[in-house]
Amino acid sequence: MSAFIQKKVNICKNVFLVPEVGLINNMKDNTGTKEGRKIYAGMKIQADI
């Protein structure tokens, strides 16, 4: 299972940031062993010319 949240943030007319936070949960395998989960964060900056 995975889920994420993104939000576009305008800095000025043609420049914006897109921060993202997400969760990856590997749940359990077929023997019932927990496979773990990871939380991550990142950001993209973009300038449209």
Backbone torsions as a table, in degrees:
resi	resn	phi	psi	omega
1	MET	NA	143.7	174.5
2	SER	-143.9	150.8	178.0
3	ALA	-148.1	149.5	178.5
4	PHE	-150.8	160.5	177.6
5	ILE	-129.5	131.8	175.4
6	GLN	-127.9	151.5	177.2
7	LYS	-148.0	121.5	177.5
8	LYS	-78.4	128.0	-179.2
9	VAL	-122.3	114.9	178.3
10	ASN	-76.8	130.3	177.2
11	ILE	-95.4	-46.7	173.7
12	CYS	-149.7	-168.5	-169.9
13	LYS	-49.6	-50.7	-175.3
14	ASN	-119.0	17.7	-178.6
15	VAL	-126.0	133.1	178.5
16	PHE	-147.7	160.1	175.8
17	LEU	-111.1	150.1	173.3
18	VAL	-131.8	92.6	175.5
19	PRO	-77.7	150.5	-179.5
20	GLU	-141.2	137.7	173.0
21	VAL	-127.6	135.1	-176.8
22	GLY	-142.9	167.0	179.4
23	LEU	-134.1	130.7	173.0
24	ILE	-118.8	118.7	-179.3
25	ASN	-117.6	114.9	-179.3
26	ASN	-81.7	0.8	175.3
27	MET	56.3	-138.3	179.6
28	LYS	-117.3	151.1	175.0
29	ASP	-84.4	-173.7	-175.0
30	ASN	-71.3	-10.4	175.3
31	THR	-97.7	-0.5	179.0
32	GLY	91.6	4.9	179.1
33	THR	-79.2	129.3	177.6
34	LYS	-67.4	132.4	-178.0
35	GLU	-95.1	-9.3	176.2
36	GLY	96.3	172.8	178.4
37	ARG	-143.7	157.5	179.6
38	LYS	-133.2	140.6	172.5
39	ILE	-113.1	135.7	-178.5
40	TYR	-134.8	162.6	177.1
41	ALA	-143.7	148.7	178.6
42	GLY	-159.1	173.6	179.5
43	MET	-152.8	143.1	176.1
44	LYS	-119.9	138.8	171.8
45	ILE	-116.2	138.9	-176.8
46	GLN	-140.2	139.5	176.0
47	ALA	-122.0	118.6	178.2
48	ASP	-93.7	119.9	-178.0
49	ILE	-107.5	NA	NA
